[in-house]
């Protein structure tokens, strides 16, 4: 079998090898089913058990209390950009307030503007989204319909390190750092995450929503776009993305049982990120980091070079070390190393070693 690369893709992204091996072993015939997980009915007792187990593991990992529901939806975060204001903004007196720390927050705001009144609480455009708001910069209105943040901006590489406190319902796009650390879920009205960054394959989106907010969902909404329909039907208002839910459950099991939970996952992620950032900081004339040091992401390390020639040489040399998918997003260029939960320590170490070697040869 061909040797695996160290895959630094921003998404769809690296998955844990033990999860991939289990998928391989169970692909043809899921134990107790006589068929592949992709062939069994979503109404079968076997799949219901799979979905229930995934929900229970997420509930334990995130310590989700009973006043919240966990939904498995489709459409990715792009659909959530619309569903959130459709369900939580329509009919509300106060505006939806948005914190713009990168590209994905801007995309979310653009969709919310179509549904009702919005306000921008903070916008880091003036510094090309290299920072987060400082203490005291966010003037959240208690009358706001909700306040929306993006916990980790994959393109710019900035990340909120802590849970915000908000007098209005806090809505968080955690697509690219879901399950990377413990969170105080009770500080959030709604948290959502498309799985293909940190928690599974493309196809399923997790929504954790406080149950009182379900009352805002109007019966006038198209059926699939109504959170209440999905909650009442246990995420089976329509056929769920069965394979993606199955893999999500395996990833959650890996985090819980193999890694040891979110505290251990967070410590692991901190060590990986430190390896790469230490190599970056050791050669500031070669590696031009995008994000302010205090606002750096543990998931996406972003940097540029003084010249395009150096960038090309770096990417060409990376291939010899089996370092893959390091080219930055087309909108900003440079390098983006995505070191999500499933990136092994060896991958981060190999990248850091290569960065130091490259810098020594091109200083």
C-alpha positions in Angstrom: 0.0 0.0 0.0 1.2 3.5 -0.8 2.6 5.4 2.1 0.4 8.1 3.5 1.5 11.8 3.2 1.3 14.3 6.0 -1.9 16.0 4.9 -2.1 19.6 5.9 -5.3 20.3 3.9 -7.7 22.8 5.4 -10.6 20.6 4.5 -11.7 18.0 3.8 -8.9 17.2 6.1 -6.8 14.5 7.8 -8.7 11.8 9.7 -7.3 9.6 12.5 -5.7 6.5 11.1 -7.4 4.2 13.6 -10.8 5.6 12.4 -9.8 5.0 8.8 -8.7 1.5 9.6 -12.0 0.7 11.3 -14.0 2.2 8.4 -11.9 0.0 6.0 -12.6 -3.1 8.1 -16.4 -2.4 8.4 -17.0 -1.0 5.0 -18.2 -4.1 3.2 -20.2 -5.5 6.1 -21.0 -3.6 9.3 -21.0 -6.0 12.3 -24.5 -7.2 13.0 -25.9 -5.8 9.7 -24.9 -8.1 6.9 -24.4 -5.0 4.7 -22.4 -1.8 4.5 -23.3 1.2 6.7 -24.0 3.0 3.4 -26.6 0.4 2.5 -28.7 0.1 5.6 -31.9 2.1 6.3 -31.6 5.2 8.4 -34.7 3.8 10.2 -33.0 0.5 11.0 -32.2 -0.2 14.6 -28.6 -0.5 13.7 -28.3 3.0 12.3 -30.4 4.5 15.0 -27.9 3.0 17.5 -25.1 4.5 15.5 -26.6 8.0 15.5 -27.6 7.8 19.2 -24.1 6.7 20.1 -22.6 9.7 18.2 -24.9 12.1 19.9 -24.2 10.6 23.3 -20.4 10.8 22.8 -20.7 14.5 21.7 -22.9 15.1 24.8 -20.2 13.6 27.1 -17.3 15.3 25.4 -18.8 18.8 25.4 -20.7 18.3 28.7 -23.9 19.3 27.0 -26.8 19.8 29.5 -30.4 18.7 29.0 -31.6 22.1 27.9 -29.7 21.7 24.6 -30.3 19.5 21.6 -27.8 18.1 19.2 -28.8 18.0 15.5 -27.2 16.3 12.6 -27.9 18.3 9.4 -26.6 18.7 5.9 -25.6 21.7 3.8 -22.4 22.6 5.6 -21.8 25.9 7.3 -22.9 27.8 4.2 -26.5 26.6 4.8 -26.1 27.5 8.5 -25.2 31.1 7.5 -28.8 31.3 6.2 -30.6 29.0 8.6 -29.4 30.9 11.7 -30.9 34.3 10.7 -34.0 32.6 9.3 -34.7 30.9 12.6 -33.2 33.3 15.1 -33.5 36.8 13.5 -36.9 36.8 11.8 -39.5 38.4 14.0 -37.0 39.7 16.5 -36.9 43.3 17.5 -33.1 43.6 18.0 -30.6 43.2 15.3 -28.1 40.3 14.8 -24.6 41.5 15.7 -21.6 40.1 13.9 -17.9 39.9 14.9 -15.8 39.8 11.7 -12.3 38.3 12.3 -11.9 36.8 8.8 -13.5 35.5 5.6 -16.0 33.1 7.1 -17.5 35.7 9.4 -18.0 38.0 6.4 -19.7 35.2 4.4 -22.1 34.6 7.4 -22.9 38.3 7.6 -23.7 38.6 3.9 -26.4 35.9 4.3 -27.8 37.4 7.5 -28.3 40.8 5.8 -30.9 39.1 3.6 -33.1 38.1 6.6 -33.2 41.2 8.8 -31.3 44.0 10.6 -27.6 43.4 11.3 -24.8 45.3 13.0 -21.1 44.8 12.8 -19.6 44.9 16.3 -16.0 44.5 15.1 -14.2 44.3 11.8 -10.5 43.6 11.5 -10.4 44.4 7.8 -8.1 47.4 8.3 -5.3 45.0 9.4 -6.2 42.3 6.9 -7.8 40.1 9.6 -4.7 39.4 11.5 -6.2 39.9 15.0 -9.1 39.5 17.4 -10.9 42.2 19.3 -9.2 43.3 22.5 -11.0 43.3 25.8 -13.6 46.0 25.9 -13.9 46.3 22.1 -17.1 44.2 21.8 -20.2 46.2 22.9 -22.8 43.5 22.7 -26.3 44.6 23.1 -28.5 42.5 25.5 -31.4 43.2 23.1 -29.6 41.7 20.1 -31.3 38.8 18.5 -27.9 37.1 18.8 -24.2 37.8 18.4 -22.3 35.7 15.9 -18.6 34.8 16.0 -16.3 32.5 14.1 -14.1 30.7 16.7 -11.3 29.9 14.2 -10.7 31.6 10.9 -9.0 29.0 8.7 -7.9 31.4 6.0 -6.3 34.0 8.2 -5.2 31.8 11.0 -6.7 33.6 14.0 -8.7 31.9 16.8 -10.6 32.8 20.0 -8.7 30.9 22.8 -11.6 31.2 25.3 -15.4 31.2 25.5 -16.9 34.7 25.3 -19.5 35.9 27.7 -22.5 37.5 26.0 -25.7 39.0 27.3 -27.4 38.0 24.0 -27.5 34.5 22.6 -24.0 33.7 21.4 -23.9 31.9 18.1 -20.5 30.3 17.1 -19.2 28.9 13.9 -16.8 26.3 15.2 -16.4 24.4 12.0 -12.6 24.3 12.0 -11.9 23.8 15.7 -14.8 21.7 16.9 -13.7 19.3 19.6 -10.2 20.8 19.8 -10.6 21.9 23.5 -13.1 21.8 26.3 -15.8 24.5 25.9 -18.4 25.9 28.3 -21.4 25.1 26.2 -23.7 27.0 28.4 -22.2 30.2 27.2 -23.6 29.5 23.8 -27.1 29.7 22.4 -26.0 27.8 19.3 -22.8 26.2 18.1 -22.4 24.7 14.7 -19.7 22.8 12.8 -19.4 21.3 9.4 -17.4 18.1 10.1 -14.9 18.0 7.3 -12.3 20.1 9.2 -11.9 18.4 12.5 -14.6 15.9 13.2 -15.3 13.7 10.2 -15.9 13.7 6.4 -17.8 16.2 4.4 -21.6 15.7 4.5 -22.8 16.2 8.1 -23.1 19.4 10.1 -23.5 19.4 13.9 -25.7 22.0 15.5 -25.9 22.3 19.3 -28.8 24.6 20.1 -30.4 25.7 23.4 -33.9 24.4 23.3 -35.6 27.7 24.2 -34.3 29.1 20.9 -36.2 26.5 19.0 -39.4 28.5 19.8 -38.2 31.2 17.4 -38.4 28.8 14.4 -41.5 29.9 12.4 -43.8 27.3 10.8 -43.7 29.6 7.7 -40.1 28.5 7.0 -39.4 25.9 4.4 -39.4 22.6 6.2 -35.8 21.6 6.0 -34.7 25.1 7.1 -36.7 24.9 10.4 -34.6 23.8 13.4 -37.7 22.7 15.2 -38.5 20.1 12.6 -35.1 18.5 13.0 -35.3 18.6 16.8 -38.8 17.0 17.0 -37.8 14.2 14.6 -34.4 13.4 16.1 -32.5 14.6 13.1 -34.5 12.3 10.9 -37.0 14.8 9.4 -35.3 13.6 6.2 -32.7 11.0 5.5 -29.6 12.0 7.4 -26.1 11.7 5.9 -25.7 8.2 7.3 -22.1 7.5 6.4 -20.9 10.9 7.6 -22.7 10.4 10.9 -21.1 7.0 11.3 -17.6 8.4 10.8 -18.4 11.4 13.1 -19.3 8.9 15.8 -16.0 7.0 15.3 -14.0 10.3 15.5 -15.8 11.2 18.7 -15.0 7.8 20.1 -11.4 8.2 19.2 -11.2 11.6 21.0 -12.9 10.2 24.0 -11.4 6.7 24.3 -8.0 6.9 22.6 -6.9 10.5 23.2 -8.6 10.7 26.6 -11.1 13.5 26.2 -11.0 17.2 25.3 -8.5 18.2 28.0 -6.0 15.7 26.6 -6.9 16.7 23.0 -6.2 20.4 23.8 -2.8 19.6 25.4 -1.9 17.6 22.3 -2.9 20.4 20.0 -0.9 23.0 22.0 2.2 20.9 21.7 1.8 20.4 17.9 1.2 24.1 17.3 4.2 25.1 19.4 6.5 23.0 17.3 5.5 24.8 14.2 5.3 28.3 15.6 8.7 27.9 17.3 10.2 27.1 13.9 8.4 30.1 12.3 9.5 32.5 15.0 13.1 31.3 14.8 13.5 32.8 11.3 11.5 36.0 11.1 13.3 37.2 8.0 12.1 34.1 6.1 8.7 33.3 7.6 6.3 36.3 7.8 3.5 35.1 10.1 0.1 36.6 9.3 -1.7 36.5 12.7 -0.6 38.5 15.8 1.2 36.1 18.2 -1.5 36.5 20.8 -4.3 35.6 18.4 -2.7 32.7 16.5 -4.7 29.6 15.7 -3.7 26.2 16.9 -5.5 24.7 13.9 -4.2 26.8 10.9 -0.7 28.2 10.8 -0.5 30.9 8.1 2.6 32.7 6.8 4.2 34.2 3.8 7.7 34.7 2.4 9.6 37.8 1.3 9.5 36.6 -2.3 7.3 34.4 -4.5 10.5 32.5 -5.5 11.1 31.5 -1.9 7.5 30.4 -1.5 7.7 28.2 -4.6 11.0 26.7 -3.4 9.5 25.9 0.0 6.5 24.2 -1.6 8.6 22.2 -4.0 10.9 21.1 -1.2 8.0 20.1 1.0 7.1 17.3 -1.4 10.4 15.5 -0.7 9.4 15.3 3.0 5.9 14.0 2.2 4.4 17.3 3.4 1.2 17.9 1.4 -1.4 20.6 0.8 0.5 23.5 2.3 -0.4 26.2 -0.2 -2.4 29.0 1.3 -6.0 29.9 0.4 -6.3 31.4 -3.1 -7.6 34.7 -1.6 -4.4 35.4 0.5 -1.7 33.1 -0.9 1.3 32.1 1.2 1.4 29.0 3.3 -1.3 27.4 5.4 -0.5 24.4 7.5 -3.7 22.9 9.0 -2.8 20.9 12.1 -6.2 19.7 13.1 -6.9 17.1 15.8 -6.0 14.1 13.6 -2.6 15.5 12.5 -0.1 13.3 14.3 2.7 14.8 16.3 5.2 13.3 13.8 3.6 15.4 11.1 4.0 18.7 13.0 7.6 17.7 13.9 8.5 16.9 10.3 7.1 20.2 9.2 9.0 22.1 11.9 12.2 20.3 11.0 11.8 21.1 7.4 11.1 24.8 8.2 14.3 25.1 10.2 16.3 23.3 7.5 14.8 25.5 4.7 15.5 28.7 6.7 19.1 27.7 7.3 19.7 27.3 3.6 17.9 30.5 2.5 18.8 32.9 5.2 
